[in-house]
Amino acid sequence: MFEKVLIANRGEIALRINRACRELGIATVAVHSTADADAMHVRLADESVCIGPPPARESYLNIPSILSAAIITGADAIHPGYGFLSENADFAAMVEEHGITFIGPSPDHIRMMGDKIAAKKAAVGLGIPVVPGSDGPVSDLAAAEQVAESIGYPVLIKAAGGGGGKGMKVAHDRAQLGEAYRLARGEAGANFSSDVVYLEKYLGHPRHIEFQILADSHGNVIHLGERDCSLQRFHQKLVEESPSPALNADQRAALGATVCNGLKKIGYRNAGTLEFLYEDGEFYFIEMNTRLQVEHPVTEMVCGLDIVREQIRIASGAPISIQQDQVRMNGHAIECRITAENPETFRPSPGRITEYHTPGGLGVRVDSALYSGYRIPSQYDSMVAKLIVHGQTRNECLMRLRRALDEYVIGGIETTLPLHRKIAQAPQFVDGAYDIHWLERFVGLKT
């Protein structure tokens, strides 16, 4: 097992990793920008190193500074968390080249799945169903028009190296395709240093279903069931739950087996998430995230397995703690991502926390780095907390969620807590009758 792990991240996920390390008896090193000098992950780690000024490109994305921090503190492993450098294959390779273990997949697998076109081709080769679309990049508008005519409108233009909804545009007919293609390439180039795009069939009312997997270096690959992440605004997830209200046990077992068999063939290692669109009883692969997901706690609450702990153990060479036939889906869990934003306009609201009270009780978990008096920096993502609740049934979970949301107090800034309270009462959400477009319609009605 490792003696010291450097956590190359900030906020609640840095705290989450710190906790898993401490429970394994591993010392921790926090890295931080000057804006995060008083952050909770810095306070609770065994050691801390300042790696640069507030802009992420000069601190949390500064590979030489992070590697230097690992070397001077004697860290023998680095956990990247999610975001920042977590899916940067070059960073993973450099970590390994310096004799430090990267707690995640191999650089080759990160690189393969980081390119959505390559990932889609890999999925086809592994027998995983994909959304109909172009076989590769579409280099010009004429090629885009040809693909769109062959698969039928509407179509979705997507950045090959994208994520978070950037570089994605819908065209409902040929008249819209030219502008959508131009905008998608422009966004892709501005956000991902590559304007390569491809086309997929645009599904009208799908759900977003993802499968959590763990794989070790001993040939074991297991899945921990699915998460339903369909409650999104502009492709950004706001609420996730497990299991999905739309799937049954047979569907879960069948797709889970397909996913595990596919990843075993390529020798994948560590945690990963395969994301699908689900419509009319059919699954369509869209991408794989070769890292820990923001929403991993809903799976932990249902399965009772510490995913971060497993990541660390796998990276150290140990096998997964359990086999597939030992995975038990117990009850239901829902997670709300709470952001420092106006709940109607979604305008960022950084500032000082003047009052802070978290909900508690049976089946309630809060992952957050907030505390009273803490000042939220304006330079980073606006998510400030994750509220996760568990119940033996979905109805019990919903009732507990409403109670926990009512108890939660974050003073001094605007947050999306009021929006989450409205969602928890919405009949369509209560019935589980929603798709990836429902939340945008709901928000539109409420603003």
Stockholm file with secondary structure:
# STOCKHOLM 1.0

chainA/1-447         MFEKVLIANRGEIALRINRACRELGIATVAVHSTADADAMHVRLADESVCIGPPPARESYLNIPSILSAAIITGADAIHPGYGFLSENADFAAMVEEHGITFIGPSPDHIRMMGDKIAAKKAAVGLGIPVVPGSDGPVSDLAAAEQVAESIGYPVLIKAAGGGGGKGMKVAHDRAQLGEAYRLARGEAGANFSSDVVYLEKYLGHPRHIEFQILADSHGNVIHLGERDCSLQRFHQKLVEESPSPALNADQRAALGATVCNGLKKIGYRNAGTLEFLYEDGEFYFIEMNTRLQVEHPVTEMVCGLDIVREQIRIASGAPISIQQDQVRMNGHAIECRITAENPETFRPSPGRITEYHTPGGLGVRVDSALYSGYRIPSQYDSMVAKLIVHGQTRNECLMRLRRALDEYVIGGIETTLPLHRKIAQAPQFVDGAYDIHWLERFVGLKT
#=GR chainA/1-447 SS CCSEEEECCCHHHHHHHHHHHHHTTCEEEEEEEGGGTTCHHHHHSSEEEEEESSSGGGTTTCHHHHHHHHHHHTCSEEECCSSTTTTCHHHHHHHHHTTCEESSSCHHHHHHHHSHHHHHHHHHHTTCCBCSBCSSCCCSHHHHHHHHHHHCSSEEEEETTCCTTTTEEEESSHHHHHHHHHHHHHHHHHHHSCCCEEEEECCSSCEEEEEEEEECTTSCEEEEEEEEEEEEETTEEEEEEESCTTCCHHHHHHHHHHHHHHHHHHTCCEEEEEEEEEETTEEEEEEEECSCCTTHHHHHHHHCCCHHHHHHHHHTTCCCSSCGGGCCCCSEEEEEEEESBCTTTCCBCCEECCEEECCCSTTEEEEECCCTTCEECSSSCSEEEEEEEEESSHHHHHHHHHHHHHHCEEESSCCSHHHHHHHHHCHHHHTTCCCTTHHHHHHHHHC
#=GC SS_cons         CCSEEEECCCHHHHHHHHHHHHHTTCEEEEEEEGGGTTCHHHHHSSEEEEEESSSGGGTTTCHHHHHHHHHHHTCSEEECCSSTTTTCHHHHHHHHHTTCEESSSCHHHHHHHHSHHHHHHHHHHTTCCBCSBCSSCCCSHHHHHHHHHHHCSSEEEEETTCCTTTTEEEESSHHHHHHHHHHHHHHHHHHHSCCCEEEEECCSSCEEEEEEEEECTTSCEEEEEEEEEEEEETTEEEEEEESCTTCCHHHHHHHHHHHHHHHHHHTCCEEEEEEEEEETTEEEEEEEECSCCTTHHHHHHHHCCCHHHHHHHHHTTCCCSSCGGGCCCCSEEEEEEEESBCTTTCCBCCEECCEEECCCSTTEEEEECCCTTCEECSSSCSEEEEEEEEESSHHHHHHHHHHHHHHCEEESSCCSHHHHHHHHHCHHHHTTCCCTTHHHHHHHHHC
//
